[in-house]
Amino acid sequence: GKNKGKVILYALSTCVWCNKTKKLLEALGVDFSYVYVDLLKGDEKERILNDMSHHNPVRSFPTLVINDKTCIIGYQEKKILEVLGE
């Protein structure tokens, strides 16, 4: 995919808005990683939630973090397109 820097999607496997965000990134051909937080267990889940809360203290989903600087909370198609320069 297109390299737009480090793009991480924190999501829930059952969340409609998380899946819409994931599909949007795939449709744009953006190189990104994602983690379904609800499928993690124990220490790994705590570590990921701690990482996520640096960007989004409320820990709501989806949380999209771009280059450790920009955090987009919720499904915001226009803002995602704008930040990724699409």
C-alpha positions in Angstrom: 0.0 0.0 0.0 0.8 3.7 -0.1 3.2 4.7 2.6 1.6 7.6 4.6 3.9 7.0 7.6 3.0 5.0 10.6 -0.8 4.5 10.6 -2.4 2.4 13.3 -6.1 1.6 13.8 -7.2 0.6 17.2 -10.6 -1.1 16.7 -13.1 -3.6 18.0 -13.9 -6.6 15.9 -17.7 -6.1 16.3 -17.7 -2.3 15.7 -19.4 -1.1 12.5 -17.5 2.2 12.5 -14.2 0.5 13.1 -14.8 -1.8 10.1 -15.9 1.2 8.0 -12.6 3.0 8.9 -10.6 -0.2 8.1 -12.4 -0.6 4.7 -11.8 3.1 3.9 -8.0 2.8 4.5 -8.0 -0.4 2.4 -9.9 1.3 -0.4 -7.4 4.2 -0.3 -4.6 1.7 -0.6 -2.9 3.0 2.6 -0.3 0.9 4.3 -1.6 0.5 7.9 -1.7 -1.8 10.8 -4.7 -2.5 13.0 -5.4 -4.2 16.3 -8.8 -5.6 17.4 -8.4 -4.7 21.1 -11.4 -6.8 22.1 -9.6 -10.0 20.9 -6.5 -9.4 23.0 -6.0 -11.0 26.5 -4.2 -10.0 29.7 -0.9 -8.1 29.6 -1.0 -7.6 25.8 -4.5 -6.0 26.1 -3.3 -3.7 28.9 -0.2 -2.7 26.9 -2.2 -1.8 23.8 -4.8 0.1 25.9 -2.0 2.1 27.5 -0.5 2.9 24.1 -3.9 3.9 22.9 -4.7 6.1 25.9 -1.7 8.4 25.2 -3.6 9.5 22.1 -7.2 9.0 23.2 -7.6 9.0 27.0 -11.3 8.1 26.7 -10.3 4.9 24.9 -13.2 5.0 22.4 -13.3 3.2 19.1 -12.2 3.5 16.4 -9.0 5.4 17.2 -6.8 6.1 14.2 -3.3 7.3 15.0 -1.1 8.7 12.2 2.6 9.2 12.7 2.2 9.3 16.5 0.9 12.9 16.1 -2.6 13.0 14.6 -5.4 11.1 16.3 -8.8 10.7 14.7 -11.5 9.4 17.0 -14.6 7.9 15.4 -15.4 7.4 11.8 -14.5 10.8 10.2 -14.1 10.1 6.5 -13.4 13.8 5.5 -10.8 14.2 8.2 -9.1 10.9 7.3 -8.9 11.9 3.7 -7.6 15.4 4.6 -4.9 14.1 7.0 -3.7 11.4 4.6 -3.7 13.9 1.7 -6.2 11.9 -0.4 
